[in-house]
Structure formats: structure tokens, C-alpha cells
Amino acid sequence: MRELVVETDGLTKRYGDRLAVDRVSMTVMRGEVYGFLGPNGAGKTTTLRMMLGLIRPTAGSASVLGRPAGRPDVTARIGALIEGPGFYPYLSGRDNLRTMARYQGLPNTEVDRVLEMVDLAGRAKDAFKGYSLGMKQRLGVAAAMLGSPDLLVLDEPTNGLDPAGMADMRALVVSLAEAGQTVILSSHILAEVQEICDRVGVINNGRLLRESTVADLRGGATLRVRATPEDAALAVLMRMAGDEGVRRIGNETLEVDLPATATPDVVRQLVTHSIDVHEVAVAERSLEDVFFEMTGNRTNSGQELVS
């Protein structure tokens, strides 16, 4: 059984009359990439701050690495980037990290190591104030990785990066988990979460709506069949998938609750009944689709959630 790294039990935070986090109970296991998702004001950042011991819960508890959140011995084993990095503007990227490393009792070689990992070694001598948004974000991730912490909490680590930089950051996160570190990842880009996260927690209005593997959350694949005459195709497919297993979703298009492996048999049966098959495609719900169904939040682009 995998080791439990983070566990919250009824975690609650109230600010006056406003309930920011409402009895959140979640678990994060060692070596996994856990996606923490929620629309604006959902309570995501407040939950993470309680998990890190930065604010006290009104009720409930959070334990990290088997100890109460916020204890100095626990905090020393966590690296975090929450709501953007903060550094001395007139120091170079390297000197900013050296200052942080000195407080942690780490050698300068550790600074060079993390700069290489985030592909910032070539600009390490430049002043932080001259960094682009993406470079600042890289430096923030590098700071979180100092000392190879057991747990990394990364809030929007790909913010400001170009597509190549985003791909590099995703690969880095996966490699960290494969090496045994645990990563809690918050991201606007749901396709990114779908690609690299093992499990996700979806929070809305302060409540954890669902915690599951990405695969279970998305559900199984279905087949979309475009065939004529449609009524005849519907009758054949209902015999194969059941009366409730077939739905009309568009012009001459039917959605069938059958796996991709059933495709040859579906085509064979339709052709046997003199039905013209124009298209058979495998349809899978994306994490984006599931998220919007659960929270009712959708942006204009349909590709990013509101943080």
C-alpha cells in the first residue's frame, strides 16, 4: 500500500460569515501527481495554505508526512509555489536562490542543480526584475525544489511559459513523481492536468465534490456512429447496447455505450442489415467536460478554468 503523504479531515475555514472551506477531506499518496482543481473563489488556495500551515483552520485537521501541518520539521520537507513567486528584484536569479539555500543550510551546488532542472542556468546571472513572467515562474519552481523536498505544492507552474516551456515543465513534474517525490499541482489548463495527474480533487464553493483517478472521473469511452437510415441503425444498435445504451446526439449520429473493441462488430451488424455506415469514432469525455459538468463553470475558450 502506498504511503499517505497528505490527509485532511473535515478541514474548514471561516472568515466571519463567509465559509471559505467546508469540511474538506482529501488524501494524497507518495509518488503521485495530484491535480487540485477549482473555479474562482472555490477555496482551493485557502485549503493549500492550511495544508502548508500558513493559516489555521477553523475546524478539522491537516496532516502532512504523518505530522500535523505547520510543524517546523514538516515544513522543512515541503517545497511550495503559491500565488506567484516573490524574490528580491535587484538580485540575480542565482543570488536569490543562494540566499534561500543559505537559510536552509544547502550548498551552492544545490542552487546550480535546480537552475539546470528548470532550464534557467543560462539566465541565472540576470537580475530578477528583468525576468519575463515565464522566467519568474521557472525560478519559483526552482526555489520550491531546493533540497529535494518530499512534497511539492505548485500553483500554476506553467504560467507564462511558451508551449515548449510548458512541455518541459510537465516532463519535469512527471520525472519528480517517478523519482518518489509527491506533487500537488494546481493548473488552469485542464488538458495539462489530464495528461500528467494520477488523481484529482475538484473543489467548488468550499466543498470537495469528487476525488478520483483521472480515468475514473472521465468514465469509459463510447462509440459515435453516423449511419443511414438512422432509424434502422438505431434499432440494430439498441439490440447490441440495450434500449438505454443508445442516444441521438446530432444529424444521423448516434452515441452508443460500447467500448472501442466493439467497433468491428458494430460495423458488421450495420452492414449486414443494409445500413450505410459513414463514420464510427471513439468518443471519450475530457477532464474539461467533467469539470464543467460538476461545477457549471466554463470560459469562452472552453480550455481553461477560472482560478
N, C-alpha and C positions, 0 to 999 in steps of 0.2 A: 504493500500500500504506500502511495506517495505521501511524502511529509507535508503536513499542513503548515504553510508559511504565514498566512493571514486569516484571521477569523474574527468576524464581528457578530455580536449577539444583541439584537434589539437596539442597535445604535441609533440614538435620537439626539437631535439638536434643535432647540427652540430659541428664537430671538424675539423676546416679547410675545406678541400674539402670533407671530409667524413661525410655522413649523417647517424648518428647512430640510430636516432629515427625519424620516418617520419609521422607526423600528427596522432598520436595515440589518439583515443577517446574511452575510456572504462569506465565501471561503475562496482562498487562492492557494494552489498547491505548488510545491517546489518544481522548478524547471519548466513552468508553463508561461505562456504569454496570455495574460488575462485582459480582455478588452472591456473597459468601463465606459458605457455609453449613456448619454442623457441629453435632452434638449436644454435650452437656456433656462436657468433657474431650477433645474431638476433636483439639485442637491449633490451633484457629483463632486464638485471641488470641496464642499464642506465635509463630505464623507472622507475624502482623501486626506484632508487636513486633520481630521480626528484620528485617522489611521496613523498619521505621522506624528501625532502628539502635539501638533501645533495649536489646536484648540481643544477644550474639554467638552465631552458630550454632556448633554442634559440628563440622559439616561442611557442604559445599556453599556456595552463594553467593546473594546477592540484589543485583540492580542496580535502581536507580530513576532514571528520566530519563537513562539512559545512563551513570550513575556508580555506584560501589559504595555500598550503603546505609549510612547513618550519617555520611557526609561532611557537614561544615557547609554547603557550598554546595548540597547536595542537600536537607538538612533544611529549609533556608530556603524551599524551593519546595513544601513539603508542609504541609498542614493536617490535624490529626487529632483525633478524639474517641474515645478508647479507654477502656472500662470506666467511663463516667460522668465528668462534668466536675468539676474541682476549682477553687474560687475562694476569695478572701478573704470570709468570711461577713459582715463588717460593712461592707464597701464596697458601693456600689450596682452594679447590673449594668453601667452605663456606665463607672463608675470602674474596675471590674475590667478591662474591655476596653481602657480608655485606658492602664492600666498595661502590659498586654500589647503594645499598639500602640507604646508608647514604646520598649520593648525592641527592637522590630522596625524602629524608625525611621519609623513610619507616622503620618500626621496624624490629628487627632481626627475629621476628616470621614470617614475610613475606618471609624471606630467607628460613626458615625451611619448609614453606608451598610449595614453588616451588621445592625445592630439593626432597621432597616426591613425588610430581607430576611427576617428570621425573625419579623417581626410582634411585636417586643418594645419598640419605641420608646416606647410609652405607659407602660411599667413600668420604664423604664431607670433612673429615679431611686431606685427602691426598693432596699433592702438585699438582698443575695443570700440571706441567711439566711431571709428571708421568702418566698422564691420557692417555688412548687409544683414538683413533680417535672418536670412538663412545661415550666415556665418555665426551670428549671435546664438542661434538655436543649436548649432553644432557645438559651440563652446559650452553651452548649458548642459548638453548631453554628456560632453567630456567631463565636466565637473561632477556630474552625478555618478560617473563611472570610476572616479578616483578611489583606489583601494579595493576594487573588485567587490562591491557590496553584495550581500546575499539577495537583497531585494532592491529593484529599481522601479521607481514610480515616475513615469514620463508623461507629461501633459503636452500633447501636440508636438511630438519630437520632429515631425516633418514640416512644421510651419515655416513658410518662406523658402523652402528648398525647391529647386527645379526638378523636373521628372527624374533625371539621372541621380540627383542627390536623394530624392525620395526612395528610389530603388535601393541605393546604398544603405540608407538608414533602416529600411525594412530588413535587408540582409543582415545588418549588424544586430538588430533586435533578435532575430531568429538565432543567430550564432551565439549570442549571450545565453539564451534559454537552453540551447543544445549543450553549452558548457556547464550547465547546472544552476545558473542564476535565474531568478524569478523576475518577471517584468509585468507590471500593471501599466497598461497603455490606454491613454485617452486620445481619441483622434476624431476629427471632423469627417474624415474620409472613410466611409463605411466599406468601400471596396478594399481598402488597405487593411482594415480590421478583419474582414472576411478572409483575406489572403494569409495573414500571419498569426492570428489569435487562435489558441486552443479552445478557450471558453470565453464567454462574455456575460456581463451583468448589465441589464438595462434598467435604468432608474428614471422615474418621472414623478413629478410632484412629491419628491422626497421619499417615495417608496420604491423598493426593488421589485420590478414587475416580473422579472424572469432571470434565472441564472442557469446557463446550459452550455453545452458544446455548440460550436457554430453549426455543425452538421445537423444536430437535433433541432436547433432553433429554426433552421431553414426548412426542415422537413424533407420528404422524399421527392424525387423527380417525377414528373408526369409526361405524357406524350401529347403533343398538339398535332391534330390530324386535319388536313384540308382535303376534302373529297366530295365528289358529286355522283349521284344526287345525295344531298345531305341527309334527308330522312332515312334513306336506305342505309347510309353509313352509320347513322345514329342507332338504328336497330341492331346492326351487327356488333357495334362496339358495346352496346348495353348488354348483349348476351355474353360478351367477354369480360366486362368490368363491373357488371351489375347496374341496376337502374340508377343508383346514386353516384356511380363512378364515372359518369359522362356529363359534360356541361357544354352548352353552346357559348362561345366567347367572341364570336365575330362572324363575318360573312363566310359561310361554308367551312368554318373552323370549329373543331370540337376539342375539348380538353379531356383527356382520358387518364384515370388513375391506374396506370400500368407502368412498370419500370421500362427503362431503355432496352433491356434484354427482350422485351416482348415485341419490339418493332418488326422483326421478320414475320412473326405470326399475325400481327395486325394487318400488314400489307397483304399477306397471303389470303387471309379471310376476306378482306375487302375485294380483292381482285376476283376471287372465286365467286363472289356474288355480283360480278359485273359492275362493280363500282370503280369509277376513275379516281385514282389516288394522285393528288397534285403535290402533296408535301406531308412528310412526317418528321417532326422535330422533337427533341428532348427539351422540356421546359423545367427549369429549376428556379425556385424563389431565391432572390438575392437577400443578403442580410439587410440591405436597404429597404426592401419590400416589407420584411418582417418588422423592422424598427418602426416604420411609419404606420403599419397596422396597429402596433402596440401603443404608440404614443400620439398618433394623429398629427405629427409634425412633419412637414415636407417643405423643402426650399424650392425656389424657382428652378434650379438646375436639376433637382432630384438626385444629386450625387453627394451632397454634403448635409450634415445635420447642423443645427444651430447650437453652439456651445454656450 
